[in-house]
Amino acid sequence: MRLKPFLLIAFFSLALFNCKQVEDSSTVELITPEEMDSLLKMGEVQLIDVRTPKEYVEGYIEGAINIDFRNKDFEERIAKVDKSKPIAVYCGRGGRSGKCSAYMKKAGFTKIYDLNGGITEWKFKGKPVVK
């Protein structure tokens, strides 16, 4: 009779462990400008600029869609992005994109790349911007 409680504990432990794996299936990866450039050239990611529209028009990475992280419609607009495809986000220096990445992970996006240092680092490395 002592075996039955042990089996119940083992079963519930395994069930909880498996649920945890499902919850953590999405990942956020900090990437360098060079890694971002490679992903963009391969056409592997959806690119989101989370800065303000004013910052965006001053220069953005080609192919980026502007969805302002601080705007009240951010959640509504980001919900329209395909969650099953990899997404890359950037901002000015990395603060907003980090918060955006955390939000998108909770929202169910499967693969998120965050440009370390934002567009500031992108430009510092000599990468092109569209104006």
N, C-alpha and C positions, 0 to 999 in steps of 0.2 A: 504493500500500500504506500510506502514511502516514495516509490518511483513515480506515481501519478503527479504529485505536486512539482517534482523536478521537471517532468515532461511539460507541464503547463508553463512553468517559468521559462524553459528553453524555447517553447513555441512562441510565447509573447516577445521574448528577447529578439528572436529572429525576425518576427513581424515588424517590430519597431526599427530594427537595423535596416531592413529592406525599404521601409517607408522613408527613412532618412536619406538613403541613396537617391531615391526618386526626387525628393525635394531639392537636393544639391546638384542636379544634373546640369544646370546652367553654370557657365563660368565667365568670369571677367578676367581678361588678360591685359596687363599694361604692355604697350608696345612702343618701340622706337619709331622715329620718323622713317627710317629705312625700311623697317618691317611694314609700316603702314603703306609706304610707296609700293612695295612688292604686292601687298594684298590688293591695292587699287589697280595695279597693272594687270593682275590676273583676273580682275572682275569678280573677286570672291566676296565682296562685302557691300552692304548698304551703308552709305556714309551720311552721318548726321552731325551738323554743326549746332551745338546747343547754346551759342551766344545770342545776344540781342540782334535784331535786324540791322541796327546801326553798325554794330561791330562786323556783322556779316558782309555788308556792302563795302566795308573798308578793305576787304580781302578775305577770300575763303579758298579752301582746297577744292579743286575741280571735281564736280559731280556731287558735292555736298548739298543736302537738303537742310534748310534752316528751320529748326524747331526750338524756339527759345525756352530754355529750362525754367526760367522765372515767370513765364507767361501763364496766365490762368487757364489757357486752353492746352497746356503742355500734355497732360495725361490723355486728353481726347485725341490730340494729334499723334502722339507716340503709339497709341492703341491701333492706329491705321497702318503701322509699319509691320511687315511680315516677320513674325516671331520665329519662324522656323529657319530663316536664313541668317547667316552671320551678319553682325552689325558693328560698325566702327563709329565711335563718337569722339568729338574733341570740342574744346572750348578755348579760352585764352591761354591758360597756363595749367589746367588740369583739375581745378577745384570743382567746377560745375559738372564736368564730364564724369568725375568720380561719383558724385551724388546721383547723376543720371544713370550711370552704370548700375549702381546699387538698386535704384528704383526698377530698372529694366529687368534685372535678375529676379526680383520679387514678382514682377509682372509676367514672368514666364519666357523671356527671351532665352534662346538656347546657347548662343555663343556671342559674347560681347568683347570687343577690342576697345581699349581706351588709350588714346594717344598720350603718352607720358610727356608732360611739359606743354601740351596743347599746341596751338598754331604758332605760339612764340618759339617753341623748340623746332617746329617744322621749318619756319623761316630762317632760324639761326643755322640750321643744317643746309641752307641753300635750296630748299624745295620750293617749287613754284606756287603762287597764289593767283587767283582770278580776281580782278577788280572791276 
